[in-house]
């Protein structure tokens, strides 16, 4: 059974706009979310490497 994902309120510091105009989520946001989505996010605090498809468990 699939459960709906918890809605996370966006706060100041959760993202910034790139020069191209995209939202880039910060480490603060990822930690609030509480899990790794394995998309290779720029500020992933969970150590996921999209090239090797693995997490760096330090």
N, CA, C and O atoms as a GROMACS GRO file, in nm:
protein
  232
    1UNK      N    1   0.084  -0.118   0.000
    1UNK     CA    2   0.000   0.000   0.000
    1UNK      C    3   0.088   0.125   0.000
    1UNK      O    4   0.181   0.136   0.080
    2UNK      N    5   0.060   0.217  -0.088
    2UNK     CA    6   0.136   0.342  -0.096
    2UNK      C    7   0.071   0.449  -0.011
    2UNK      O    8  -0.051   0.466  -0.011
    3UNK      N    9   0.153   0.522   0.060
    3UNK     CA   10   0.104   0.631   0.143
    3UNK      C   11   0.142   0.763   0.077
    3UNK      O   12   0.250   0.773   0.018
    4UNK      N   13   0.056   0.864   0.086
    4UNK     CA   14   0.092   0.995   0.028
    4UNK      C   15   0.212   1.054   0.102
    4UNK      O   16   0.226   1.037   0.223
    5UNK      N   17   0.297   1.123   0.028
    5UNK     CA   18   0.414   1.185   0.089
    5UNK      C   19   0.372   1.305   0.173
    5UNK      O   20   0.278   1.376   0.140
    6UNK      N   21   0.445   1.324   0.283
    6UNK     CA   22   0.419   1.436   0.373
    6UNK      C   23   0.453   1.567   0.302
    6UNK      O   24   0.559   1.578   0.240
    7UNK      N   25   0.365   1.664   0.312
    7UNK     CA   26   0.390   1.795   0.253
    7UNK      C   27   0.485   1.872   0.343
    7UNK      O   28   0.464   1.884   0.464
    8UNK      N   29   0.591   1.925   0.283
    8UNK     CA   30   0.690   2.001   0.358
    8UNK      C   31   0.674   2.148   0.324
    8UNK      O   32   0.681   2.188   0.207
    9UNK      N   33   0.653   2.228   0.425
    9UNK     CA   34   0.641   2.372   0.404
    9UNK      C   35   0.777   2.429   0.366
    9UNK      O   36   0.878   2.400   0.431
   10UNK      N   37   0.780   2.510   0.262
   10UNK     CA   38   0.903   2.574   0.217
   10UNK      C   39   0.929   2.698   0.302
   10UNK      O   40   0.842   2.783   0.319
   11UNK      N   41   1.051   2.706   0.355
   11UNK     CA   42   1.091   2.820   0.437
   11UNK      C   43   1.212   2.887   0.375
   11UNK      O   44   1.275   2.833   0.284
   12UNK      N   45   1.244   3.004   0.424
   12UNK     CA   46   1.363   3.075   0.377
   12UNK      C   47   1.486   2.987   0.400
   12UNK      O   48   1.503   2.931   0.508
   13UNK      N   49   1.569   2.976   0.299
   13UNK     CA   50   1.689   2.895   0.308
   13UNK      C   51   1.672   2.753   0.255
   13UNK      O   52   1.769   2.677   0.251
   14UNK      N   53   1.551   2.716   0.215
   14UNK     CA   54   1.526   2.581   0.164
   14UNK      C   55   1.569   2.566   0.017
   14UNK      O   56   1.594   2.454  -0.029
   15UNK      N   57   1.576   2.676  -0.056
   15UNK     CA   58   1.617   2.668  -0.195
   15UNK      C   59   1.670   2.803  -0.240
   15UNK      O   60   1.651   2.905  -0.174
   16UNK      N   61   1.737   2.802  -0.354
   16UNK     CA   62   1.777   2.926  -0.420
   16UNK      C   63   1.753   2.908  -0.569
   16UNK      O   64   1.738   2.796  -0.617
   17UNK      N   65   1.751   3.017  -0.642
   17UNK     CA   66   1.733   3.011  -0.786
   17UNK      C   67   1.868   3.010  -0.855
   17UNK      O   68   1.955   3.093  -0.825
   18UNK      N   69   1.886   2.917  -0.947
   18UNK     CA   70   2.010   2.911  -1.024
   18UNK      C   71   2.009   3.024  -1.127
   18UNK      O   72   1.904   3.084  -1.152
   19UNK      N   73   2.122   3.053  -1.188
   19UNK     CA   74   2.125   3.157  -1.294
   19UNK      C   75   2.029   3.126  -1.409
   19UNK      O   76   1.985   3.217  -1.479
   20UNK      N   77   1.998   2.996  -1.428
   20UNK     CA   78   1.905   2.958  -1.534
   20UNK      C   79   1.759   2.972  -1.491
   20UNK      O   80   1.668   2.957  -1.573
   21UNK      N   81   1.736   2.999  -1.362
   21UNK     CA   82   1.600   3.019  -1.311
   21UNK      C   83   1.537   2.896  -1.248
   21UNK      O   84   1.417   2.897  -1.219
   22UNK      N   85   1.614   2.791  -1.225
   22UNK     CA   86   1.562   2.670  -1.161
   22UNK      C   87   1.575   2.680  -1.010
   22UNK      O   88   1.666   2.745  -0.959
   23UNK      N   89   1.483   2.612  -0.937
   23UNK     CA   90   1.495   2.602  -0.792
   23UNK      C   91   1.598   2.495  -0.761
   23UNK      O   92   1.593   2.385  -0.817
   24UNK      N   93   1.690   2.526  -0.673
   24UNK     CA   94   1.789   2.429  -0.628
   24UNK      C   95   1.772   2.414  -0.478
   24UNK      O   96   1.799   2.508  -0.402
   25UNK      N   97   1.728   2.296  -0.435
   25UNK     CA   98   1.704   2.274  -0.293
   25UNK      C   99   1.836   2.260  -0.217
   25UNK      O  100   1.931   2.199  -0.266
   26UNK      N  101   1.839   2.317  -0.097
   26UNK     CA  102   1.959   2.318  -0.015
   26UNK      C  103   1.963   2.196   0.078
   26UNK      O  104   1.866   2.122   0.089
   27UNK      N  105   2.077   2.177   0.143
   27UNK     CA  106   2.091   2.070   0.241
   27UNK      C  107   1.984   2.084   0.350
   27UNK      O  108   1.931   1.983   0.397
   28UNK      N  109   1.954   2.206   0.390
   28UNK     CA  110   1.850   2.232   0.491
   28UNK      C  111   1.719   2.166   0.452
   28UNK      O  112   1.655   2.101   0.534
   29UNK      N  113   1.678   2.184   0.326
   29UNK     CA  114   1.552   2.127   0.279
   29UNK      C  115   1.559   1.974   0.279
   29UNK      O  116   1.466   1.907   0.324
   30UNK      N  117   1.669   1.919   0.226
   30UNK     CA  118   1.681   1.774   0.218
   30UNK      C  119   1.676   1.709   0.356
   30UNK      O  120   1.614   1.604   0.373
   31UNK      N  121   1.739   1.771   0.455
   31UNK     CA  122   1.735   1.717   0.590
   31UNK      C  123   1.594   1.724   0.648
   31UNK      O  124   1.552   1.633   0.720
   32UNK      N  125   1.521   1.829   0.616
   32UNK     CA  126   1.382   1.840   0.662
   32UNK      C  127   1.297   1.731   0.599
   32UNK      O  128   1.210   1.674   0.665
   33UNK      N  129   1.323   1.702   0.472
   33UNK     CA  130   1.247   1.599   0.400
   33UNK      C  131   1.272   1.462   0.464
   33UNK      O  132   1.180   1.382   0.477
   34UNK      N  133   1.396   1.436   0.505
   34UNK     CA  134   1.424   1.318   0.583
   34UNK      C  135   1.466   1.193   0.508
   34UNK      O  136   1.484   1.088   0.571
   35UNK      N  137   1.482   1.199   0.379
   35UNK     CA  138   1.527   1.081   0.304
   35UNK      C  139   1.592   1.124   0.174
   35UNK      O  140   1.575   1.237   0.128
   36UNK      N  141   1.668   1.032   0.114
   36UNK     CA  142   1.734   1.058  -0.013
   36UNK      C  143   1.644   1.011  -0.127
   36UNK      O  144   1.594   0.898  -0.124
   37UNK      N  145   1.624   1.095  -0.227
   37UNK     CA  146   1.541   1.059  -0.342
   37UNK      C  147   1.622   0.991  -0.452
   37UNK      O  148   1.566   0.946  -0.552
   38UNK      N  149   1.754   0.984  -0.434
   38UNK     CA  150   1.846   0.920  -0.527
   38UNK      C  151   1.840   0.982  -0.667
   38UNK      O  152   1.848   0.911  -0.768
   39UNK      N  153   1.826   1.114  -0.673
   39UNK     CA  154   1.825   1.186  -0.800
   39UNK      C  155   1.956   1.257  -0.828
   39UNK      O  156   1.972   1.321  -0.932
   40UNK      N  157   2.051   1.247  -0.736
   40UNK     CA  158   2.180   1.314  -0.754
   40UNK      C  159   2.173   1.462  -0.726
   40UNK      O  160   2.239   1.541  -0.795
   41UNK      N  161   2.096   1.502  -0.628
   41UNK     CA  162   2.080   1.643  -0.594
   41UNK      C  163   2.214   1.709  -0.560
   41UNK      O  164   2.301   1.646  -0.499
   42UNK      N  165   2.229   1.832  -0.600
   42UNK     CA  166   2.353   1.908  -0.581
   42UNK      C  167   2.394   1.919  -0.434
   42UNK      O  168   2.512   1.914  -0.403
   43UNK      N  169   2.297   1.933  -0.346
   43UNK     CA  170   2.326   1.954  -0.204
   43UNK      C  171   2.280   1.836  -0.117
   43UNK      O  172   2.238   1.856  -0.003
   44UNK      N  173   2.287   1.715  -0.171
   44UNK     CA  174   2.241   1.596  -0.098
   44UNK      C  175   2.327   1.570   0.026
   44UNK      O  176   2.447   1.548   0.014
   45UNK      N  177   2.265   1.573   0.146
   45UNK     CA  178   2.342   1.545   0.267
   45UNK      C  179   2.355   1.396   0.294
   45UNK      O  180   2.422   1.356   0.390
   46UNK      N  181   2.294   1.312   0.210
   46UNK     CA  182   2.294   1.168   0.232
   46UNK      C  183   2.405   1.097   0.155
   46UNK      O  184   2.421   0.976   0.166
   47UNK      N  185   2.481   1.171   0.076
   47UNK     CA  186   2.597   1.115   0.009
   47UNK      C  187   2.568   1.031  -0.114
   47UNK      O  188   2.651   0.949  -0.152
   48UNK      N  189   2.452   1.050  -0.177
   48UNK     CA  190   2.421   0.970  -0.296
   48UNK      C  191   2.502   1.019  -0.415
   48UNK      O  192   2.511   1.139  -0.440
   49UNK      N  193   2.561   0.924  -0.488
   49UNK     CA  194   2.638   0.955  -0.608
   49UNK      C  195   2.565   0.894  -0.727
   49UNK      O  196   2.558   0.772  -0.740
   50UNK      N  197   2.510   0.979  -0.812
   50UNK     CA  198   2.432   0.931  -0.926
   50UNK      C  199   2.517   0.853  -1.026
   50UNK      O  200   2.467   0.763  -1.093
   51UNK      N  201   2.645   0.888  -1.038
   51UNK     CA  202   2.733   0.819  -1.132
   51UNK      C  203   2.755   0.674  -1.093
   51UNK      O  204   2.758   0.586  -1.179
   52UNK      N  205   2.771   0.649  -0.963
   52UNK     CA  206   2.795   0.512  -0.916
   52UNK      C  207   2.667   0.446  -0.864
   52UNK      O  208   2.667   0.327  -0.831
   53UNK      N  209   2.559   0.523  -0.856
   53UNK     CA  210   2.430   0.475  -0.806
   53UNK      C  211   2.444   0.415  -0.666
   53UNK      O  212   2.386   0.310  -0.635
   54UNK      N  213   2.520   0.484  -0.581
   54UNK     CA  214   2.543   0.436  -0.446
   54UNK      C  215   2.552   0.552  -0.348
   54UNK      O  216   2.575   0.667  -0.387
   55UNK      N  217   2.533   0.520  -0.219
   55UNK     CA  218   2.545   0.619  -0.114
   55UNK      C  219   2.681   0.606  -0.047
   55UNK      O  220   2.731   0.496  -0.025
   56UNK      N  221   2.740   0.720  -0.016
   56UNK     CA  222   2.865   0.724   0.057
   56UNK      C  223   2.831   0.725   0.205
   56UNK      O  224   2.802   0.831   0.260
   57UNK      N  225   2.833   0.612   0.268
   57UNK     CA  226   2.794   0.600   0.411
   57UNK      C  227   2.912   0.629   0.501
   57UNK      O  228   2.990   0.540   0.533
   58UNK      N  229   2.924   0.754   0.541
   58UNK     CA  230   3.033   0.793   0.630
   58UNK      C  231   2.980   0.818   0.768
   58UNK      O  232   3.057   0.851   0.858
   0.00000   0.00000   0.00000
